[in-house]
C-alpha cells in the first residue's frame, strides 16, 4: 500500500452574511482550523452591498497560505 500526501500551499475561503460579528466569529474559527494544517492568513478582502430592504450584506474572502 502506497500513500502519497500533498501539502496544501494556499487556500481561499469565502464568508457572507448580514452581521460582521457573525462573519468575524466564523473566520476566527476557520483560522484555528487552518493552523492545524500550517496555513495562516495572507490577505483579506471585504465588500458590503445594500440589499433591497436597505440592510447591509457583507462578503469576505480570506486567502490562507502555508507558513514558511
C-alpha positions in Angstrom: 0.0 0.0 0.0 1.4 3.4 -1.0 0.3 6.7 0.5 1.1 10.0 -1.1 0.4 13.2 0.9 0.2 16.5 -0.8 0.7 19.7 1.2 -1.8 22.4 0.7 0.1 25.5 -0.3 -2.7 28.0 -0.3 -6.5 28.1 0.1 -9.2 30.7 -0.5 -12.4 30.7 1.6 -15.5 32.9 1.3 -17.8 34.1 4.1 -21.0 36.0 3.8 -23.8 37.3 6.0 -25.7 40.3 7.3 -23.6 40.7 10.5 -19.9 41.4 10.7 -19.7 39.9 14.2 -21.1 36.6 12.9 -18.7 36.6 10.0 -15.8 37.5 12.2 -16.6 34.6 14.5 -16.7 32.2 11.5 -13.4 33.5 10.2 -11.8 33.1 13.7 -13.0 29.5 13.9 -11.6 28.8 10.4 -8.2 30.4 11.3 -7.9 28.0 14.2 -8.8 25.0 12.0 -6.3 26.1 9.3 -3.5 26.5 11.9 -3.7 22.7 12.2 -2.7 22.3 8.6 0.0 25.0 8.9 -1.9 27.7 7.0 -2.0 31.4 8.1 -3.9 34.4 6.8 -2.2 36.0 3.8 -4.9 38.6 2.8 -8.5 39.5 3.4 -10.9 41.3 1.0 -14.2 42.7 2.2 -17.2 44.1 0.3 -20.5 45.4 1.6 -23.6 45.9 -0.5 -27.1 47.1 0.4 -30.0 44.7 -0.1 -33.3 45.9 -1.4 -34.6 46.3 2.2 -31.7 48.7 2.9 -29.8 46.3 5.2 -26.1 45.7 4.5 -24.8 42.4 3.2 -21.1 41.6 3.7 -18.9 39.2 1.8 -15.4 38.4 2.8 -12.7 36.5 1.0 -9.8 35.2 3.1 -6.6 33.9 1.4 -4.7 31.4 3.5 -1.0 30.5 2.7 1.4 27.9 4.1 3.6 29.2 6.9 7.3 29.2 5.9 
